[in-house]
Amino acid sequence: MKLSATKLYVESYVKCRCCGILIYDAGRADAVEKDGKLFCSTWCVDWEAARAADPAPAA
């Protein structure tokens, strides 16, 4: 659980779409929103794009 600025519990967790790091109410200075998805940094945005562009390995 996390606490808000008012010291009350917050029921929802906002996490980076790529790595899962928590982004608290104050946010992160380098947080990025792209296509309605929230990322903790531009590095995660680039990583998500690279992963989506890479075809799945053959099984």
C-alpha positions in Angstrom: 0.0 0.0 0.0 1.0 3.6 -0.5 0.1 6.8 1.3 -1.1 9.9 -0.4 -0.1 13.4 0.5 -3.0 13.5 3.0 -1.7 10.4 4.7 -4.7 8.4 3.5 -4.4 5.1 1.8 -4.7 5.1 -2.0 -6.4 2.1 -3.5 -5.0 2.2 -7.0 -1.4 1.8 -8.0 -0.1 3.6 -11.1 2.8 1.7 -12.6 5.0 2.1 -15.6 3.6 0.1 -18.5 7.0 -1.4 -19.3 8.9 -2.0 -16.1 6.2 -1.8 -13.4 7.9 0.8 -11.2 5.3 2.7 -9.1 4.6 6.3 -10.1 3.2 8.1 -7.0 0.8 11.1 -6.8 3.7 13.5 -7.2 4.7 11.6 -10.3 8.2 11.3 -11.6 10.1 14.2 -13.3 10.8 12.0 -16.3 7.4 10.3 -16.6 6.1 10.1 -20.1 2.5 9.4 -21.4 2.3 8.0 -24.9 -0.8 6.6 -26.6 -2.7 6.7 -23.3 -0.1 4.6 -21.6 2.1 5.8 -18.8 5.9 5.1 -18.7 8.4 6.1 -16.0 11.0 7.3 -18.6 11.7 7.7 -22.3 13.9 4.7 -22.0 10.9 2.5 -21.2 9.0 4.1 -24.1 11.9 3.1 -26.4 12.2 -0.4 -24.9 8.4 -1.0 -25.4 8.6 0.1 -29.0 11.6 -2.0 -29.7 10.0 -5.1 -28.1 6.8 -4.5 -30.2 8.8 -4.2 -33.4 10.7 -7.4 -32.8 8.8 -10.5 -34.1 8.1 -13.3 -31.7 10.6 -16.2 -31.8 9.5 -19.3 -33.6 8.5 -22.1 -31.3 
